[in-house]
Amino acid sequence: MTEAIHDDKKGQEDDRFGGSKLDAGLYLVATPIGNLRDITLRALDILRSADLILAEDTRHSRRLLDRYGISTPMRPYHEHNADKVRASVLEGLEQGQAIALISDAGTPLISDPGFKLGRAVADAGLPIVPIPGPSAVLSALCVSGLPTDKFFYAGFPPPKTIARQKFFNGLASVPATLIFFESPNRVLASLRDMMQVFGERPAVLARELTKIHETIVRSPLPELIDQLKDQKIRGECVLLLGPPQTSGPVLSEAQIDLALQEAMESFGVKAAAREVSQMCGLPVRELYARALGLRAKPS
């Protein structure tokens, strides 16, 4: 899709972003996800000109601000103090302040506590201004080799196995590329649970994007697990899964049962469920339960 490029004041800077005083509002400023050079000129202008910067971790964000000589006052805004800080932020906006919100990395409000602040500002009818830039979600999607026309960002999977499997099962029929953030010490556990639900879908691990040790691994789920099982996984991780197959035949329940029975003549129950999943696009977990029921029936 091609978008028109707005030329502010026929080549001159927009006063809101290049001047010494910004209009009042909450500015959602995207910051680098790894490489500090991945920041826009407009983002730097906003951070320099704002009355206050809200940062998830002020010590972490200080490195970025120091790199570009930005001395704007900072205040922490995170899940432990959000309720307390939110009221004072709204008061500041009502008094005409320009307040910038940044996360530790990437675009604010994506898997960070800024969502409730953004909603509160919107509910109060106060201005919210997007300052676009880096996003780990979109960066990982673009290099994944998976379909990009439809995608679903699902955040962090639950840390516990049963909750995680239930979470994945609820996404099994979503007709889009799935994107998750995951802690490095849970990547393998999540991939194994994914295989139980999603079968042999194509998968991608995008690790340490834009950093020195950036790594992109693309394989079907079983092969990806095999490649990673003996590795020490470190750094920021994004997991992606291809959408369910839609080109397979639409099978009736009787045809599905027959396909499972035939597959179980050559494979174990789990392998049979995966085989039929590839054929009809139904979730492996659903087919596995169905196969167990068929096996338990008297012949």
Backbone bond lengths (Angstrom), bond angles and torsions (degrees), N, CA, C in turn:
res aa  C-N    CA-C-N  psi(-1)  N-CA   C-N-CA  omega(-1)  CA-C   N-CA-C  phi
1 M - - - 1.463 - - 1.521 108.83 -
2 T 1.334 116.66 133.31 1.454 121.56 179.92 1.515 109.35 -101.28
3 E 1.324 116.36 132.09 1.455 120.88 179.58 1.519 109.43 -115.43
4 A 1.327 116.08 145.89 1.456 120.08 175.75 1.518 109.86 -68.89
5 I 1.332 116.01 143.05 1.464 121.46 178.01 1.523 108.17 -97.16
6 H 1.318 116.17 124.37 1.459 121.15 -178.38 1.518 109.17 -85.33
7 D 1.323 116.28 120.48 1.463 121.92 179.60 1.520 107.63 -96.53
8 D 1.349 117.07 101.23 1.460 121.25 -175.05 1.524 111.41 -61.16
9 K 1.333 116.01 119.63 1.465 122.43 173.36 1.529 111.91 51.95
10 K 1.341 115.64 42.20 1.464 122.42 176.63 1.519 112.02 52.49
11 G 1.322 116.17 47.76 1.458 120.35 173.52 1.509 113.70 106.06
12 Q 1.331 117.65 -17.60 1.451 119.26 177.40 1.517 109.71 -82.83
13 E 1.324 116.80 158.71 1.463 121.11 178.61 1.519 110.51 -68.38
14 D 1.329 114.60 145.71 1.462 121.01 171.06 1.525 107.11 -67.88
15 D 1.329 117.57 125.55 1.464 120.91 -176.77 1.521 112.70 -57.76
16 R 1.346 116.61 -28.30 1.467 118.45 -178.67 1.521 111.02 -63.95
17 F 1.344 116.92 -30.54 1.455 119.60 -169.76 1.528 113.08 -110.24
18 G 1.302 118.37 -21.16 1.451 118.76 -178.20 1.515 113.35 -106.97
19 G 1.327 117.94 -12.59 1.447 121.18 -176.46 1.507 112.81 -84.90
20 S 1.348 114.76 -177.21 1.456 119.18 -176.94 1.519 112.22 -83.63
21 K 1.333 117.01 -16.96 1.461 119.77 -177.01 1.523 109.83 -129.98
22 L 1.321 115.12 123.84 1.459 120.74 177.91 1.519 110.54 -88.67
23 D 1.320 115.72 153.49 1.458 119.52 169.79 1.522 108.99 -62.82
24 A 1.319 116.42 151.30 1.464 120.41 177.46 1.520 109.98 -63.10
25 G 1.315 115.37 143.12 1.459 119.80 177.80 1.511 111.31 156.29
26 L 1.325 114.97 169.39 1.461 121.88 175.16 1.522 107.65 -96.66
27 Y 1.321 116.52 118.98 1.465 122.58 -178.27 1.529 108.60 -102.19
28 L 1.323 116.29 116.71 1.464 121.71 -179.66 1.521 107.87 -91.44
29 V 1.330 115.95 102.19 1.465 121.68 -169.53 1.526 110.62 -103.76
30 A 1.323 116.60 117.37 1.464 121.12 175.50 1.524 109.60 -75.34
31 T 1.324 116.00 137.75 1.467 121.92 -179.53 1.530 109.42 -124.06
32 P 1.340 118.04 165.91 1.470 120.75 -175.77 1.527 113.14 -57.43
33 I 1.342 115.65 147.46 1.464 120.69 176.21 1.524 111.09 -93.64
34 G 1.313 117.50 -1.35 1.458 120.38 179.27 1.517 111.26 -174.82
35 N 1.313 116.51 -62.55 1.459 122.25 -179.13 1.528 109.20 -81.91
36 L 1.328 116.79 118.39 1.465 120.93 -174.28 1.525 113.09 -65.61
37 R 1.330 117.81 -14.55 1.465 119.84 178.13 1.528 111.99 -79.04
38 D 1.322 117.05 -10.18 1.465 120.57 -179.53 1.521 111.22 -84.90
39 I 1.323 115.99 58.21 1.466 120.40 176.88 1.518 107.91 -131.53
40 T 1.319 117.21 144.72 1.457 119.82 -175.88 1.531 111.13 -85.33
41 L 1.326 114.86 157.18 1.459 119.99 176.44 1.529 110.45 -61.87
42 R 1.313 115.98 -37.76 1.462 119.77 179.78 1.524 111.02 -65.02
43 A 1.340 117.08 -40.19 1.463 120.01 177.99 1.524 110.79 -60.87
44 L 1.331 116.98 -41.80 1.465 120.42 178.94 1.524 110.76 -63.46
45 D 1.336 117.08 -41.34 1.465 120.17 177.81 1.525 111.32 -60.02
46 I 1.329 115.61 -44.49 1.468 119.60 -178.87 1.521 110.65 -63.75
47 L 1.327 116.87 -45.70 1.466 120.42 -177.62 1.525 111.39 -65.03
48 R 1.327 117.31 -33.15 1.467 120.19 178.01 1.528 111.63 -73.12
49 S 1.325 116.50 -35.83 1.465 120.57 -170.34 1.524 114.21 -93.66
50 A 1.327 117.61 -14.49 1.466 120.42 -177.47 1.526 111.10 -66.13
51 D 1.318 115.87 155.05 1.466 120.55 174.68 1.524 111.41 -75.64
52 L 1.334 116.11 -28.82 1.463 121.00 -175.79 1.523 108.91 -155.10
53 I 1.334 115.61 144.39 1.460 121.28 173.01 1.522 108.20 -114.49
54 L 1.322 116.39 125.13 1.464 121.88 172.21 1.518 107.80 -93.82
55 A 1.335 116.55 125.35 1.465 121.08 -176.88 1.518 109.98 -128.37
56 E 1.319 115.60 140.78 1.462 120.73 179.24 1.527 110.45 -60.29
57 D 1.331 116.10 -44.01 1.468 122.57 177.30 1.522 106.81 -136.73
58 T 1.325 117.29 104.76 1.465 120.82 -173.86 1.521 112.13 -63.68
59 R 1.323 117.65 -33.55 1.472 119.63 179.08 1.518 110.83 -67.04
60 H 1.324 116.31 -39.99 1.464 120.47 178.29 1.531 110.73 -66.38
61 S 1.322 116.83 -44.98 1.466 120.68 -176.48 1.521 112.26 -73.37
62 R 1.330 118.03 -21.73 1.452 121.13 179.61 1.529 111.42 -59.43
63 R 1.324 116.79 -32.77 1.470 120.53 179.36 1.527 110.76 -61.10
64 L 1.319 116.87 -43.05 1.464 120.84 178.55 1.522 110.93 -66.43
65 L 1.329 116.83 -46.88 1.464 120.05 -178.03 1.523 111.38 -64.21
66 D 1.328 117.15 -40.65 1.465 120.09 178.38 1.524 111.15 -64.06
67 R 1.325 116.73 -36.59 1.468 120.98 179.99 1.527 110.91 -57.76
68 Y 1.339 116.15 -35.23 1.462 120.01 -176.23 1.527 112.93 -110.19
69 G 1.333 116.88 17.23 1.456 121.32 174.04 1.519 114.10 63.29
70 I 1.315 117.22 36.90 1.470 122.00 -178.13 1.528 109.23 -99.66
71 S 1.327 116.17 123.62 1.468 120.45 -175.54 1.528 112.84 -114.07
72 T 1.309 117.73 14.75 1.469 121.56 178.82 1.534 110.18 -56.48
73 P 1.329 118.51 137.50 1.473 119.94 178.62 1.532 111.48 -58.04
74 M 1.335 115.19 143.08 1.460 121.28 178.58 1.517 110.25 -118.43
75 R 1.310 114.23 151.83 1.465 120.99 175.07 1.526 107.94 -139.60
76 P 1.337 117.77 136.60 1.468 118.58 179.45 1.526 111.72 -69.97
77 Y 1.324 114.78 140.95 1.465 121.40 173.19 1.525 107.29 -138.97
78 H 1.336 116.33 106.77 1.463 120.88 -176.63 1.523 108.61 -144.45
79 E 1.325 116.13 179.21 1.469 120.12 -172.43 1.527 113.22 -62.89
80 H 1.332 117.61 -23.08 1.465 119.92 -176.64 1.526 113.15 -84.92
81 N 1.344 117.71 -20.36 1.466 118.59 -179.56 1.526 112.64 -123.58
82 A 1.341 116.88 5.36 1.463 120.94 -171.67 1.528 112.52 -57.88
83 D 1.316 117.28 -44.73 1.467 119.84 -177.16 1.526 111.35 -62.37
84 K 1.332 115.83 -37.19 1.463 120.48 -178.42 1.532 111.20 -73.42
85 V 1.326 116.78 -40.73 1.464 121.17 -174.61 1.530 111.57 -77.08
86 R 1.323 116.80 -30.14 1.470 120.58 -171.48 1.529 112.16 -56.90
87 A 1.322 116.72 -43.00 1.470 119.98 -177.74 1.525 111.29 -62.85
88 S 1.335 116.81 -41.04 1.467 118.99 -179.19 1.523 111.51 -70.77
89 V 1.335 117.06 -30.70 1.467 120.24 176.57 1.528 109.89 -66.24
90 L 1.319 116.78 -45.42 1.465 120.28 178.02 1.529 110.90 -60.32
91 E 1.319 116.13 -40.22 1.466 120.09 178.29 1.525 110.63 -62.88
92 G 1.349 116.21 -42.90 1.458 119.74 178.76 1.521 112.35 -62.64
93 L 1.318 116.91 -41.13 1.464 120.46 178.33 1.523 111.06 -64.18
94 E 1.318 116.45 -40.74 1.469 120.54 179.27 1.530 111.26 -64.98
95 Q 1.335 116.67 -26.95 1.463 121.24 179.00 1.527 112.50 -87.24
96 G 1.337 116.75 2.65 1.465 120.07 175.01 1.513 115.78 100.49
97 Q 1.315 118.35 11.53 1.462 120.10 -179.97 1.530 111.76 -77.74
98 A 1.322 114.42 150.21 1.465 122.36 169.84 1.521 106.89 -102.92
99 I 1.315 116.82 116.50 1.465 121.78 -174.90 1.521 108.89 -119.79
100 A 1.326 116.16 126.79 1.465 121.71 178.43 1.523 109.29 -98.51
101 L 1.321 115.99 137.25 1.465 121.75 175.91 1.516 108.64 -114.42
102 I 1.342 116.52 126.06 1.459 121.22 175.97 1.528 108.64 -127.05
103 S 1.316 115.72 153.24 1.462 120.43 173.72 1.523 108.01 -103.09
104 D 1.323 116.90 179.64 1.466 119.42 178.44 1.519 111.10 -60.97
105 A 1.322 117.21 -33.02 1.461 121.78 -179.87 1.515 108.96 -162.93
106 G 1.332 116.28 140.82 1.452 120.49 174.24 1.516 113.80 84.99
107 T 1.316 114.98 -154.50 1.461 122.12 -174.52 1.525 110.87 -88.10
108 P 1.333 118.09 127.53 1.467 120.46 -179.57 1.528 112.09 -59.99
109 L 1.323 115.19 155.36 1.465 125.94 177.64 1.520 113.38 79.43
110 I 1.345 118.72 -7.94 1.461 121.01 177.70 1.525 107.37 -92.03
111 S 1.332 116.43 105.15 1.472 122.35 -177.55 1.521 112.16 55.86
112 D 1.332 116.57 41.34 1.460 119.98 172.14 1.530 108.28 -143.62
113 P 1.329 118.37 169.28 1.475 120.76 -172.18 1.519 114.81 -73.24
114 G 1.331 118.80 0.60 1.458 120.52 -177.45 1.514 115.05 -68.82
115 F 1.333 117.19 -15.72 1.470 119.93 -176.57 1.524 112.36 -55.61
116 K 1.335 116.80 -47.09 1.467 119.55 -176.62 1.530 111.26 -65.00
117 L 1.325 116.50 -33.83 1.461 119.39 176.78 1.524 109.98 -67.29
118 G 1.332 116.60 -45.83 1.457 119.62 178.79 1.518 111.90 -58.43
119 R 1.329 116.48 -41.77 1.466 120.14 179.20 1.525 110.82 -66.08
120 A 1.338 116.71 -41.07 1.467 119.99 -179.68 1.528 111.08 -63.82
121 V 1.333 116.42 -40.82 1.468 120.29 178.68 1.528 110.35 -65.27
122 A 1.334 116.19 -42.97 1.468 120.02 178.62 1.525 110.82 -63.66
123 D 1.336 116.86 -42.96 1.466 120.74 -179.77 1.527 111.49 -63.44
124 A 1.339 115.90 -30.38 1.466 120.25 179.53 1.526 112.19 -81.52
125 G 1.322 117.00 -3.17 1.460 120.54 179.52 1.516 113.63 73.49
126 L 1.328 117.00 21.59 1.463 121.57 -179.61 1.528 109.96 -94.68
127 P 1.343 117.61 155.75 1.467 120.09 -174.55 1.536 112.91 -69.26
128 I 1.331 115.23 139.99 1.461 123.00 170.68 1.522 106.90 -125.29
129 V 1.335 116.27 128.23 1.466 120.75 -175.56 1.526 109.51 -120.22
130 P 1.339 118.90 120.07 1.465 119.99 176.83 1.525 111.25 -80.68
131 I 1.320 116.02 132.80 1.466 122.18 173.81 1.530 105.80 -116.89
132 P 1.332 118.16 89.78 1.469 121.33 -168.51 1.515 113.09 -70.24
133 G 1.328 114.07 160.17 1.462 120.29 -179.59 1.509 110.94 176.93
134 P 1.335 117.63 -143.79 1.465 121.33 -173.43 1.526 113.51 -60.21
135 S 1.332 114.28 146.44 1.463 122.28 175.87 1.514 108.12 -149.27
136 A 1.335 117.46 121.87 1.465 120.51 178.45 1.522 110.82 -63.89
137 V 1.335 117.09 -33.95 1.469 120.99 179.84 1.520 110.40 -60.46
138 L 1.323 117.16 -53.64 1.460 120.69 -176.61 1.523 111.93 -72.02
139 S 1.325 117.37 -36.11 1.466 119.75 178.50 1.519 110.74 -62.27
140 A 1.339 116.55 -44.68 1.465 120.34 179.29 1.525 111.09 -65.17
141 L 1.318 116.77 -41.93 1.463 120.25 179.73 1.522 111.19 -61.33
142 C 1.322 116.90 -43.36 1.466 120.56 -175.94 1.524 112.58 -64.06
143 V 1.328 118.03 -33.00 1.474 120.16 -177.79 1.520 112.54 -97.02
144 S 1.332 117.83 0.31 1.467 120.84 -172.46 1.519 113.65 -73.96
145 G 1.324 117.26 -28.61 1.451 119.88 -172.34 1.514 112.94 80.47
146 L 1.330 117.72 4.20 1.463 122.78 178.43 1.529 109.60 -94.13
147 P 1.334 118.18 162.15 1.466 120.15 -179.72 1.528 112.34 -55.93
148 T 1.319 115.37 136.18 1.467 120.81 -177.26 1.522 112.98 -111.76
149 D 1.346 117.13 -3.11 1.463 118.49 -176.87 1.522 112.28 -71.62
150 K 1.346 116.54 -30.06 1.458 121.83 174.53 1.521 108.05 -136.29
151 F 1.332 116.69 128.50 1.466 119.35 176.12 1.519 109.48 -144.56
152 F 1.331 114.48 154.94 1.466 121.76 -176.72 1.518 107.58 -131.63
153 Y 1.340 115.99 115.15 1.462 120.64 177.08 1.519 108.53 -89.91
154 A 1.326 116.60 120.96 1.470 121.50 -173.19 1.521 113.40 -109.37
155 G 1.337 119.10 6.98 1.456 120.90 177.56 1.517 113.00 71.30
156 F 1.332 116.01 -149.52 1.465 122.24 179.50 1.528 110.19 -89.32
157 P 1.329 119.31 129.59 1.465 120.43 172.63 1.529 110.16 -65.22
158 P 1.335 118.11 154.92 1.468 120.31 176.33 1.530 110.89 -59.24
159 P 1.334 118.04 148.15 1.469 120.29 -177.64 1.519 114.53 -74.77
160 K 1.333 118.58 -23.52 1.463 121.83 -177.19 1.527 110.75 -91.33
161 T 1.337 115.87 144.10 1.460 121.48 -171.33 1.523 113.48 -58.36
162 I 1.333 117.80 -52.02 1.465 120.35 -175.43 1.528 110.74 -62.65
163 A 1.325 116.56 -45.12 1.468 120.28 179.01 1.523 110.78 -64.44
164 R 1.326 116.02 -37.22 1.468 120.08 -179.41 1.532 111.18 -66.23
165 Q 1.336 116.49 -43.60 1.460 119.87 179.22 1.528 111.08 -63.84
166 K 1.324 116.53 -40.17 1.468 120.30 176.97 1.528 110.47 -63.38
167 F 1.313 115.80 -40.52 1.466 122.26 178.15 1.528 110.58 -60.33
168 F 1.335 116.44 -48.21 1.465 120.25 179.45 1.527 111.19 -64.77
169 N 1.324 116.51 -40.29 1.464 119.89 -178.67 1.530 111.10 -60.32
170 G 1.329 116.07 -33.79 1.460 120.10 178.35 1.515 113.58 -69.97
171 L 1.339 116.24 -14.43 1.466 120.68 -178.95 1.525 112.70 -105.54
172 A 1.329 116.87 -1.00 1.468 120.69 -169.63 1.520 113.46 -61.28
173 S 1.314 117.70 -31.46 1.463 119.42 -176.34 1.528 113.35 -100.91
174 V 1.330 117.90 6.46 1.469 120.29 178.69 1.532 108.89 -65.76
175 P 1.331 119.15 121.67 1.469 121.28 -174.93 1.522 112.71 -83.93
176 A 1.325 116.17 60.60 1.463 120.85 -175.48 1.524 109.46 -158.70
177 T 1.323 115.92 161.74 1.457 120.69 169.90 1.529 108.48 -65.00
178 L 1.328 116.64 131.67 1.465 121.78 -179.11 1.524 109.71 -99.60
179 I 1.326 116.62 138.88 1.462 122.20 -177.95 1.526 108.81 -128.54
180 F 1.337 115.81 132.31 1.464 122.11 -179.35 1.524 109.65 -132.73
181 F 1.320 117.08 147.56 1.456 122.14 160.92 1.526 106.97 -91.54
182 E 1.324 117.18 148.67 1.458 119.58 176.67 1.515 110.72 -151.51
183 S 1.329 115.28 145.24 1.458 122.15 174.71 1.524 108.71 -68.04
184 P 1.341 118.92 140.08 1.467 119.86 -177.03 1.519 113.89 -58.99
185 N 1.329 117.93 -31.19 1.467 119.11 -178.81 1.526 113.28 -80.44
186 R 1.353 117.03 -0.99 1.467 119.95 176.18 1.528 112.63 -118.96
187 V 1.324 117.27 4.22 1.466 119.95 -176.63 1.525 111.59 -58.55
188 L 1.327 117.18 -49.26 1.466 119.82 -177.56 1.524 112.05 -64.39
189 A 1.318 117.00 -42.30 1.465 119.91 178.95 1.524 110.66 -61.44
190 S 1.322 116.48 -41.53 1.462 119.65 178.84 1.523 111.20 -66.26
191 L 1.329 117.12 -41.77 1.465 119.95 179.53 1.524 111.18 -62.67
192 R 1.325 116.73 -39.23 1.473 119.64 179.39 1.530 110.80 -66.43
193 D 1.325 116.46 -40.61 1.462 119.08 176.62 1.529 110.88 -66.93
194 M 1.327 116.16 -36.97 1.464 119.45 176.30 1.523 111.17 -59.47
195 M 1.326 116.97 -41.97 1.459 119.52 -177.73 1.523 110.88 -64.23
196 Q 1.342 116.82 -35.33 1.460 119.95 178.02 1.530 111.33 -63.62
197 V 1.316 116.42 -31.79 1.463 120.84 -176.18 1.529 112.33 -96.52
198 F 1.336 116.04 -44.70 1.465 120.34 -170.74 1.528 114.08 -98.61
199 G 1.332 117.29 -7.88 1.461 119.40 -179.88 1.520 112.05 72.22
200 E 1.316 116.48 -139.29 1.466 121.39 -172.91 1.524 112.64 -99.04
201 R 1.302 116.54 36.49 1.466 119.29 178.30 1.530 110.62 -60.36
202 P 1.333 117.74 151.89 1.461 120.04 172.65 1.523 110.35 -64.28
203 A 1.323 116.12 139.23 1.462 120.91 -176.30 1.519 109.95 -136.38
204 V 1.314 115.36 159.58 1.468 121.63 -179.36 1.523 109.12 -140.76
205 L 1.321 115.98 135.41 1.463 122.34 166.96 1.520 107.16 -108.17
206 A 1.328 116.59 118.62 1.465 122.44 174.55 1.524 107.22 -110.66
207 R 1.327 115.88 114.32 1.469 120.70 -171.62 1.520 110.54 -122.11
208 E 1.339 115.74 138.09 1.466 121.68 175.26 1.529 112.26 54.74
209 L 1.322 116.64 45.60 1.461 121.03 -178.10 1.525 111.63 -57.53
210 T 1.306 116.02 135.25 1.478 127.92 179.79 1.526 113.42 70.28
211 K 1.333 117.88 2.85 1.463 120.85 -179.66 1.531 110.49 -100.22
212 I 1.321 116.59 176.79 1.466 121.66 -176.06 1.519 111.42 -59.40
213 H 1.326 117.40 -40.24 1.466 121.22 -175.67 1.532 112.21 -100.51
214 E 1.327 116.45 32.79 1.464 120.40 177.47 1.528 110.44 -54.78
215 T 1.332 115.16 131.84 1.466 121.57 -178.29 1.519 109.37 -138.09
216 I 1.327 116.11 132.53 1.461 122.00 175.19 1.518 107.38 -124.45
217 V 1.328 117.64 119.66 1.469 122.19 179.76 1.522 107.98 -119.06
218 R 1.340 116.45 124.01 1.468 122.15 -177.94 1.520 109.34 -120.58
219 S 1.336 117.29 121.67 1.469 122.21 179.28 1.522 108.96 -164.24
220 P 1.345 117.80 159.94 1.464 118.70 166.93 1.527 109.40 -59.36
221 L 1.313 116.61 153.25 1.467 120.83 -174.03 1.528 114.18 -49.31
222 P 1.345 120.71 -49.38 1.472 119.24 -178.24 1.526 112.51 -60.32
223 E 1.334 116.66 -39.71 1.465 120.13 -179.38 1.524 111.32 -71.15
224 L 1.323 116.69 -36.80 1.464 119.70 178.28 1.522 110.40 -63.47
225 I 1.325 116.48 -42.57 1.467 120.56 177.21 1.521 110.31 -60.57
226 D 1.324 116.55 -43.71 1.459 120.91 -179.25 1.525 111.28 -63.59
227 Q 1.326 117.20 -38.02 1.465 121.02 179.54 1.525 112.43 -68.11
228 L 1.327 116.43 -31.88 1.469 120.34 -172.13 1.522 114.23 -98.73
229 K 1.334 117.96 -11.93 1.468 120.31 -168.20 1.523 113.64 -62.91
230 D 1.321 118.25 -27.44 1.466 120.63 -179.13 1.523 112.46 -104.29
231 Q 1.328 117.30 8.78 1.455 120.78 -177.91 1.527 111.23 -98.99
232 K 1.322 115.43 151.09 1.460 121.68 170.84 1.522 107.05 -90.73
233 I 1.321 116.81 106.96 1.462 120.76 -175.49 1.521 109.18 -86.41
234 R 1.321 115.84 128.76 1.468 121.08 -178.85 1.526 109.43 -130.28
235 G 1.324 114.76 162.29 1.455 120.48 171.26 1.520 114.42 87.63
236 E 1.332 114.56 -175.51 1.462 122.00 -179.41 1.522 109.43 -77.50
237 C 1.327 116.86 130.04 1.465 121.19 -173.46 1.528 111.71 -123.63
238 V 1.329 114.60 137.00 1.461 122.26 171.06 1.525 107.05 -120.25
239 L 1.326 116.78 129.80 1.464 122.45 176.44 1.521 108.81 -109.62
240 L 1.333 115.76 137.54 1.461 120.68 179.42 1.520 109.82 -131.49
241 L 1.324 116.61 145.13 1.464 123.04 177.84 1.514 109.56 -128.61
242 G 1.335 115.82 138.97 1.449 119.65 175.06 1.516 111.42 -68.00
243 P 1.333 117.60 159.60 1.467 121.08 -179.95 1.518 111.50 -70.56
244 P 1.329 117.17 163.31 1.466 119.50 177.06 1.515 110.73 -65.09
245 Q 1.322 115.69 150.71 1.456 119.92 177.84 1.522 109.58 -65.59
246 T 1.319 115.00 137.75 1.464 119.31 178.71 1.522 112.26 -118.29
247 S 1.332 116.07 -2.51 1.465 118.97 -175.65 1.522 112.71 -89.41
248 G 1.346 117.33 -8.39 1.453 119.93 -178.02 1.516 111.55 -72.67
249 P 1.317 117.00 164.43 1.458 120.42 -178.89 1.523 111.43 -68.90
250 V 1.325 115.71 149.96 1.460 121.18 173.65 1.521 107.42 -84.65
251 L 1.334 116.88 115.50 1.458 121.36 -174.31 1.521 110.89 -104.26
252 S 1.315 115.57 144.16 1.459 120.58 172.19 1.523 108.90 -74.44
253 E 1.333 117.10 167.56 1.465 120.24 179.09 1.523 110.95 -60.73
254 A 1.328 116.50 -38.87 1.469 119.48 178.87 1.525 111.12 -64.46
255 Q 1.338 116.51 -38.84 1.464 120.27 178.93 1.528 111.02 -68.12
256 I 1.335 116.40 -37.05 1.467 119.69 177.52 1.523 110.01 -64.44
257 D 1.331 116.63 -45.06 1.468 119.94 178.70 1.525 110.88 -60.33
258 L 1.331 116.86 -42.79 1.464 120.52 179.58 1.524 110.63 -63.78
259 A 1.342 116.36 -42.46 1.465 120.00 179.33 1.527 110.83 -62.72
260 L 1.330 117.11 -40.31 1.465 120.68 178.30 1.527 111.14 -65.21
261 Q 1.320 116.49 -43.93 1.465 120.00 179.91 1.524 111.34 -62.26
262 E 1.317 116.28 -41.70 1.462 119.54 178.72 1.526 110.86 -67.09
263 A 1.327 116.46 -39.82 1.468 119.54 179.56 1.520 111.11 -66.21
264 M 1.349 117.25 -35.79 1.469 120.14 -179.22 1.522 112.52 -71.65
265 E 1.324 117.51 -12.62 1.464 119.56 174.06 1.527 111.17 -72.64
266 S 1.328 116.21 -22.20 1.468 120.53 -178.19 1.521 113.32 -113.94
267 F 1.341 117.41 -21.72 1.461 121.51 -174.80 1.527 110.34 -128.94
268 G 1.336 115.59 166.59 1.451 120.85 168.45 1.517 109.91 -70.67
269 V 1.328 116.05 174.08 1.463 120.08 -174.76 1.532 111.54 -61.72
270 K 1.338 117.97 -46.70 1.464 120.53 -178.43 1.515 111.28 -63.38
271 A 1.332 116.25 -45.06 1.463 119.94 -179.61 1.524 110.77 -65.17
272 A 1.327 116.44 -36.82 1.465 119.87 177.83 1.526 110.73 -64.37
273 A 1.326 116.22 -41.19 1.465 120.13 178.25 1.523 111.03 -62.38
274 R 1.335 116.99 -41.62 1.464 120.10 178.19 1.527 110.87 -64.67
275 E 1.325 116.33 -40.43 1.464 120.96 -179.35 1.530 110.87 -61.64
276 V 1.317 116.99 -46.82 1.465 120.78 -179.18 1.531 110.71 -70.72
277 S 1.335 117.01 -31.95 1.463 120.57 176.52 1.519 110.83 -59.68
278 Q 1.334 116.15 -41.52 1.458 119.89 177.87 1.528 111.29 -64.13
279 M 1.318 116.18 -29.01 1.463 121.35 -177.53 1.525 112.32 -78.01
280 C 1.350 115.81 -42.17 1.469 118.00 -171.03 1.525 114.45 -115.96
281 G 1.347 117.45 -10.33 1.458 119.86 177.18 1.509 115.64 84.40
282 L 1.345 118.19 1.12 1.464 120.52 177.50 1.522 110.56 -75.87
283 P 1.350 118.44 153.57 1.463 120.97 -179.21 1.529 111.97 -60.92
284 V 1.329 116.45 140.55 1.461 121.73 179.23 1.524 110.60 -58.25
285 R 1.331 116.90 -41.26 1.467 120.40 -177.43 1.534 110.88 -60.38
286 E 1.327 116.26 -42.74 1.467 120.59 179.26 1.529 110.82 -64.31
287 L 1.331 116.13 -43.00 1.465 120.17 -179.04 1.525 111.52 -70.29
288 Y 1.322 116.93 -33.47 1.465 120.79 178.43 1.534 109.97 -63.37
289 A 1.332 116.20 -45.68 1.471 119.77 178.36 1.526 110.67 -62.73
290 R 1.316 115.66 -38.87 1.467 119.81 179.08 1.527 110.73 -65.55
291 A 1.334 116.43 -41.26 1.466 120.97 179.94 1.526 111.21 -64.86
292 L 1.335 116.91 -39.69 1.468 119.67 176.93 1.527 110.68 -60.89
293 G 1.331 115.68 -40.62 1.457 119.22 178.30 1.520 112.37 -64.28
294 L 1.321 116.07 -39.14 1.469 119.77 178.41 1.519 111.28 -66.17
295 R 1.326 115.41 -40.33 1.462 119.07 -178.04 1.526 111.24 -67.52
296 A 1.343 115.95 -30.03 1.467 119.87 -178.09 1.527 112.73 -78.28
297 K 1.345 116.41 -17.24 1.466 118.88 -179.48 1.528 110.55 -71.37
298 P 1.331 117.55 140.83 1.471 119.40 176.06 1.518 110.29 -66.05
299 S 1.326 116.55 138.53 1.467 120.54 -178.17 1.522 111.72 -77.87
